[in-house]
């Protein structure tokens, strides 16, 4: 136990009298031991800092691995069912167009006076986006969450990060051309519709889609991708 007349020096592990305390602090032995203690503390601080940096790096690596793993799970699930993901711009639209979808698109573009339905051409684009990207092989866009500014698209046989808004706007602008191709294929296979029907629908879409419609369609497409993301996540959990 430390004497009442002495003070314990933690650095030197000695009991020093109060009268000699000031002299002890100035002694070479105490200063040397004190410096060594400071060096140990500095070394520990450096080691802690390095460990923190290593920990941050590991977290980033784990985050990237999890992202790649989710994408691989989705691709593997599709591959196991003998389906390959199509790259962006080369989606498979064969067999999507049918009588029911054509009628929905025609009503969206022309309206229906009998049922008191007003024309709303942006709905035609929504129908097409939904049908095309509901096919498993066309699910080539991965959207982390609705707050993210970026998405991952399957392009040139690999997943790349792009600005989600720019991608969707480009997608919407290309939609009339894609729809025209789908309608022409349907016309040639069935003979149910005429070229004038196709021209009327495409003209309506190209002339009447407004900026506000594009904003609405951006949200619609984000919802489609997000629904697929949640569906794939639920599937991989099972």
N, C-alpha and C positions, 0 to 999 in steps of 0.2 A: 504494500500500500504506500502511496506517495505521502511523504512527511508533510505536516502542515507548514513547515518552514522551507519546503522545497517545492519546485515545480518540475513536472515531468516533461522532458523533451521527446516528442514523438519521433523526430528525425533521427536522433542519436540513441533513443531508447535508454535514456539516463535521467536520474533525478538530479536537478541542479538547484542549488540554494538561490533564494531570491536575490541575495546580495551579489551573486556571481552570474546572474541570468544575462545581463547585458553583455558582459565580457564573453560569456559562452556563445552567444549568438554571432559574435565577431570572430570566433576562433576558426582556424583553418579547417579543422576536422569537421565542425558543424557545417561550414560553408560548402566543403567538398561533398559531404553527405546530402546536403540540401540540393546542390546542383544535380547530383545523381538521381535524386527523387524527382526533380523537375523533368529530367531527361526521360525517366520511366513514364511519367504522366504524359509527356508530349508523344512518346512512342505509342502509348495506349490510345491517345486521341487519334493519331495517324492510322493505327490499326482499325479503330472503330469507323473512321471515315472511309477507309478502303473497303471494309465489310459492307457499309451502307451502299457504296457505289456498286459493289458486286451484287448486292441484293436487288438494287434497282434494275441492273442489267438482266439479271435472272427473271425478274418480273416481266420485263419487256419481251424476253425470249419466250416465256411461258404464254404470254398474251398472243404472240404471233403463232406459236404452235397450236394453241386452242383454235385460233381463227382458221388455220390451214386444216386442222383436224375436222372442224365442222364442215368445211367445203368438201373434204375428202369423203366424209360420211355421206353427204348428199350425193356426190358423184358415184360412190361405191354402191349406194342403195339403188341408184338408177341403172348402173352397169350390171348389177346382179339380176335385174329384170330385162337384160339384153336391150337396154335403151341408152344411147349416147347423147350427151348434151350438145345441142347445136350452137355454133358460135353466133354472136349478135349479128343480125342482118341476114342470116341464113336460116331463119326459123322455118320449120316444116308447117305449111298451111294446108296441105292436102287433106281433103275430107272435112275441113272445118265448116265450109259454107254449105248450108242446106236450106230447105224451103222455109223452115221456122226462123232461122237467123236472117235470111234475106227479107222476110216480111217485117221483122223487128227493125231492120236497118231502113227499109222503105218508109215505114211509119215515122221513124225518127227524122227522116229527111223531109217528108211531105205532110206529116200530120195525119189525123184520121177524124174527119168531120162527123162521121156516124157515131163514133165513141167520144167525141169532143176532146181529142188529143191534139195539142199544138205541135207543130214541127220543132224539133230540137236536134239539129244535126250532130251536136257534140256527143249525143247519146250513141250515135252510130259508131264513132271512134271508140267509145267506152266498150261497146259490145265486142268489137274486133280485138282490142287489147286484151280483154278478159278471156276470150276464146283462144286466142293464139298462145298466151302465156299460161293457160291452164294445162296445156299439154306438157307432160313431164320432160320431154326432150327439148322443150322451148323455155324451160325455167333457167335462163342463162343470166339472170340478174339477181344479185344478193344484196339486200338492203339491211344493214345492221340494226337500225331502229329509225323511227319516224323523225327524230331530232337530228339525225346525221346529215351532213352536207355531201357525203360521198357514198358511192355504191361500188360494188364489185361486179364487173361484167365479164362474161366468158368470150374472149376475143383472141384470135390467132392461137387457139388451142391452149390458152392459159387465162387465169383470172387476173384482171388488172383493175386498179382503182380509178374511178372517174367522178367528176362532179355530177351528182344525181339530177339536178335541175337541167343542166345543159344536155345531158343524155336524154331525158324525157322529152324536152322540147324538140330535139332532133327526131326522136321516135314518133312524136305526134305529126311532125311535118312530112314524114315519110309514109304515114299511115294511109292517106288516100291512094297512093300508088300501090301499096300492098293490097288494099281492099279491092281496087280495080282488077288486079291480077286474080284475086280469089273469085270475084264475080264472073270474070271471063271464063275461068276454069269451070265454074258451076254452069254457066250458060252452054259451054261446049259439051259438057257431060250429060246435061238433062234437057236442054232446049226449052226450059220453063220460062226463062226471062229473055229479053231482047237487049241488043246493044244500046238502044235508046234508054232503057231502064237504067243501065249501068252509067251512061253519060250523065243522066239527070242526077243520080245519087252523088257521083263524084263532084259535079259542078256545085251542088248544094253545099257539100262539105267544104270545098275549097273557097267558096264565096261567102259563106255565112258563119264560119268558125271565127269567133272574136277573141280578143286578148283575155277577157274574163273566162271564156270557155277553156282556153289553154291552161289557165290557172286551176280551174276545176279538174281538168283532165290530169294535171300533174299530181293532184291529191289522189285521184282515182287510181292512177298507175302505182303510186307509192303504197296505197292500200292493198292492191293486188299482190305486189312483191312482198309486203309485210305479212300478208295472210299465208303466202307460200313459205316464208321463213318460219313462221310459228308452226305450220303444219309439218315441215321437215324436222323442226326441233322436237315436236311431240313424237314423231316417228322414230327418231334416233334414240329417244329415251326408253323406248320399249325394248 
